[in-house]
Amino acid sequence: MSKVEEFEELRPLLFSIAYRILGSVGEAEDAVQETWLRFDGSATRVASAKAFLSATVTRISIDVLRSARVRREEYVGPWLPEPLLGDPYQDPERSAELADSVSMAALLLLERLSPLERSVFVLREVFGFGFDDVAAAVGRSEAACRQLLVRARRHMRAGRPRFEADRRERQELATRFFDALRDGDVGGLRNLLAADVQLVGDGGGKAPQLARTVSGTDDVARLLASVFPLMARVDVTFEPHEINGQPGAIFRDREGGVLHTLALDVFDGRIHTIRSVINPDKLGHLGPVADAWAVDREVKRARRRTR
């Protein structure tokens, strides 16, 4: 197998590692590309392409994450990961770990870890790498990696996201939610939302948004029911789609440009968190991005006409 063939076979794994460490599609793709350049430029034949490439993409991702954390401290409003429509790496033996680890809730928990803790957790807990390969990837001893993993597990368990085990029931609830959203049905929305539901918006200061954070069944239901029927009047549409492995939707303007995504955390038969990403910098990988400010102006005009 040639170097190109070896690399392309492992590309989905490398992206999946990098995305979980970075929470950014663009940065993960850049890390994978830099990994290829180092692999292609290496004069020696490695014993295991998987071990070499996984270690390389991990080290690159750790360096990127350290600088990214400084930028995220200055981020305007809540920071959310870039939405991922589908994980390119699949492993039937680790399907549960892979699905849980790519959710926005899990990625936000990973944000609490140090770059080394995060990387050790991703490699060992999510992808099942041996401690020898984990140690080689992060440049620490196996004993140190075991301690890093203990701390990471402790943090992750403290806020572990819980999701409905029955995928079909979860999707049915999401369908009812989006039907109520389309109709502006406040009562229907209330029946689907948990008492402590949160609506979190990530505009990064670069787009209008529903709100940074709104909490509680009544406030969230009223806000959603007041805004989305108006968006429909200006030809905003949405298509249901899994976002980071959870029920969600992609919203588009009349030209088909991506306006924002919406992702739902569902457990115990209720929606507990609704996360909206409207920052245009985080949507480009999904297709042409809509002008959210123009849509916002149209929505405001539509609201004035209804008064």
C-alpha positions in Angstrom: 0.0 0.0 0.0 1.4 3.4 -0.9 1.7 6.3 1.5 -1.3 8.0 -0.1 -3.4 4.9 0.2 -2.4 4.4 3.8 -3.2 8.0 4.7 -6.6 8.1 2.9 -7.6 4.9 4.6 -6.9 6.5 8.0 -8.2 10.0 7.1 -11.6 9.5 8.8 -10.0 8.4 12.0 -7.6 11.3 12.0 -10.3 13.8 11.4 -12.5 12.3 14.2 -9.6 12.5 16.6 -8.8 16.1 15.7 -12.4 17.2 15.8 -13.0 15.9 19.3 -9.8 17.6 20.6 -10.5 20.9 18.8 -14.3 21.2 18.5 -13.8 22.8 15.1 -14.3 21.3 11.6 -12.0 23.7 9.9 -9.2 23.4 12.5 -9.5 19.6 12.4 -9.2 19.5 8.6 -6.1 21.7 8.8 -4.6 19.4 11.4 -5.2 16.4 9.1 -3.7 18.2 6.2 -0.6 19.1 8.2 -0.4 15.5 9.3 -0.3 14.4 5.7 2.5 16.8 4.9 4.6 15.5 7.8 3.9 11.9 6.8 4.7 12.5 3.2 7.9 14.4 4.1 9.2 11.6 6.4 12.1 9.7 4.8 11.8 6.7 7.1 9.2 3.9 6.7 7.1 3.8 9.9 6.2 0.4 11.5 2.6 1.4 12.0 1.0 4.1 9.9 -2.0 4.2 12.3 0.2 4.8 15.3 2.4 7.4 13.6 -0.5 9.4 12.0 -2.7 9.3 15.1 0.2 10.5 17.3 1.1 13.2 14.7 -2.5 14.6 14.4 -2.9 14.5 18.2 0.3 16.5 18.8 -0.7 19.0 16.1 -4.2 19.3 17.6 -2.8 19.9 21.1 -0.7 22.8 19.8 -3.7 24.3 18.0 -5.9 23.9 21.0 -3.5 25.7 23.3 -3.7 28.8 21.1 -7.4 28.4 20.4 -8.2 28.4 24.2 -6.7 32.0 24.4 -9.0 33.1 21.5 -12.0 31.4 23.1 -11.5 33.3 26.4 -12.1 36.5 24.3 -15.1 35.1 22.4 -18.2 37.2 22.3 -21.0 35.3 24.1 -21.3 31.6 24.5 -18.9 29.4 22.5 -20.3 26.3 20.9 -18.4 23.7 18.8 -18.8 23.9 15.0 -21.7 21.7 14.0 -20.9 18.3 12.6 -23.4 16.6 10.3 -21.8 13.2 10.2 -18.8 11.5 11.8 -16.7 10.1 9.0 -15.2 7.4 11.2 -17.3 4.4 12.2 -16.3 1.4 14.4 -19.2 -1.0 15.3 -17.3 -2.1 18.4 -17.1 1.5 19.7 -20.3 2.9 18.3 -21.6 4.0 21.7 -18.4 5.8 22.7 -18.1 7.5 19.4 -21.7 8.7 19.4 -21.6 10.1 23.0 -18.3 11.8 22.5 -19.3 13.8 19.4 -22.4 15.4 21.0 -22.2 19.1 21.7 -22.8 18.4 25.4 -19.8 16.1 25.5 -17.6 18.4 23.5 -18.4 21.3 25.9 -17.4 19.0 28.8 -14.1 18.3 27.1 -13.5 22.1 27.0 -13.1 22.0 30.8 -10.1 19.6 30.5 -6.5 20.6 29.9 -5.2 19.9 26.3 -3.3 16.9 27.6 -6.3 15.5 29.6 -8.6 16.0 26.6 -6.2 14.2 24.2 -5.6 11.3 26.6 -9.3 10.9 27.2 -10.2 11.0 23.4 -7.5 8.5 22.4 -8.0 6.1 25.3 -11.7 6.4 26.2 -13.2 7.1 22.8 -11.0 5.3 20.4 -9.5 2.6 22.6 -5.8 3.2 22.0 -3.4 1.3 24.2 -1.5 3.4 26.8 1.7 2.8 25.0 0.3 4.6 21.9 -1.4 7.3 24.0 1.9 8.0 25.8 3.8 8.2 22.5 1.1 10.6 21.1 1.1 13.1 24.0 4.8 12.8 24.9 4.2 11.6 28.5 4.9 8.4 30.3 2.3 5.7 30.5 2.0 6.3 34.3 1.4 10.0 33.7 -1.2 9.2 31.0 -3.1 7.0 33.5 -3.2 9.8 36.0 -4.4 12.3 33.3 -7.1 9.8 32.3 -8.3 9.5 35.9 -8.6 13.3 36.2 -10.4 13.5 32.8 -12.9 10.8 33.7 -13.7 12.5 37.0 -14.5 15.8 35.2 -16.5 14.1 32.5 -18.6 12.0 34.9 -19.5 15.1 36.9 -21.4 16.6 34.0 -21.9 13.5 31.9 -24.7 14.2 29.3 -27.6 11.8 29.3 -29.5 10.9 26.2 -32.5 8.8 25.3 -31.4 5.2 24.6 -34.3 4.7 22.1 -33.3 6.6 19.0 -36.7 6.3 17.5 -38.5 7.9 20.5 -35.9 10.7 20.4 -36.5 11.4 16.8 -40.3 11.4 17.3 -40.0 14.0 20.0 -37.8 16.1 17.8 -40.4 15.9 15.0 -43.1 17.1 17.4 -40.8 19.9 18.5 -40.2 21.1 14.9 -43.9 20.9 14.1 -44.7 23.0 17.1 -41.9 25.4 16.2 -43.2 25.8 12.6 -46.7 26.5 13.9 -45.7 28.8 16.7 -47.5 26.5 19.1 -46.5 27.8 22.6 -48.5 25.0 24.3 -47.0 22.3 22.2 -43.5 23.5 22.8 -44.1 23.7 26.6 -45.2 20.1 26.6 -41.9 19.0 25.1 -39.5 21.2 27.2 -38.0 20.3 30.5 -38.6 22.7 33.4 -34.9 23.8 33.4 -34.5 23.9 29.6 -31.9 26.2 28.3 -31.7 27.9 24.9 -28.1 28.8 24.1 -27.1 30.8 21.0 -23.6 31.2 19.5 -23.3 34.2 17.2 -19.8 35.2 18.2 -20.7 38.8 17.8 -20.9 38.3 14.0 -24.6 37.6 13.6 -27.9 38.4 15.2 -29.2 35.6 17.5 -32.3 34.7 19.4 -30.6 35.2 22.7 -27.3 34.3 24.3 -29.0 32.2 26.9 -32.7 31.8 27.9 -33.8 29.4 30.7 -37.1 27.9 31.7 -40.0 26.3 29.9 -42.2 29.4 29.6 -39.6 31.9 28.5 -38.0 29.5 25.9 -41.4 28.4 24.5 -42.6 32.0 24.1 -39.4 33.1 22.5 -39.3 30.3 20.0 -43.0 30.6 19.1 -42.7 34.3 18.6 -39.7 34.2 16.2 -40.0 31.2 13.9 -43.4 31.8 12.3 -42.0 35.3 11.4 -38.9 33.6 9.9 -41.2 31.4 7.8 -42.9 34.6 6.4 -39.6 35.7 5.0 -39.1 32.3 3.4 -36.7 30.8 6.0 -37.0 27.0 5.8 -35.5 24.2 7.8 -34.6 20.6 7.2 -34.4 18.1 10.0 -30.8 16.7 10.3 -28.7 15.1 13.0 -26.3 17.7 14.4 -23.4 16.1 16.3 -25.3 12.9 16.6 -28.3 14.5 18.2 -31.7 15.5 16.7 -31.5 18.9 15.0 -32.1 21.0 11.9 -30.4 23.2 9.4 -32.1 26.5 8.7 -31.8 28.2 5.3 -32.8 31.5 3.7 -34.8 31.7 0.5 -31.7 31.2 -1.6 -30.7 28.1 0.2 -27.9 29.7 2.2 -27.2 28.2 5.6 -28.6 30.6 8.3 -28.0 28.5 11.4 -28.2 25.1 13.0 -30.3 24.0 15.9 -29.4 20.9 18.0 -31.5 19.3 20.8 -30.4 17.4 23.9 -33.1 14.9 24.7 -33.5 12.7 27.8 -36.2 11.6 30.1 -38.8 12.3 27.4 -38.0 16.1 27.4 -35.8 18.6 25.6 -33.2 19.9 28.1 -31.0 22.1 25.9 -31.4 23.8 22.6 -28.2 25.0 21.0 -28.2 27.4 18.0 -25.0 28.1 16.0 -25.4 31.2 13.8 -21.8 32.5 13.7 -21.1 32.5 10.0 -17.5 31.5 10.6 -18.7 28.1 11.9 -21.1 27.3 9.1 -19.0 27.6 5.9 -18.3 23.8 5.8 -22.1 23.2 5.5 -22.4 25.2 2.2 -23.0 28.8 1.2 -23.8 30.9 4.2 -26.8 33.2 4.4 -26.7 36.9 5.3 -28.2 36.6 8.8 -28.3 40.4 9.2 -30.5 40.8 6.1 -32.8 38.0 7.3 -33.0 39.7 10.7 -34.1 43.0 9.0 -36.8 41.2 7.1 -38.1 39.5 10.2 -38.3 42.8 12.0 -40.2 44.3 9.1 -42.6 41.3 9.2 -43.1 41.8 12.9 -44.0 45.4 12.4 -46.6 44.5 9.8 -48.3 42.1 12.2 -48.8 44.7 14.9 
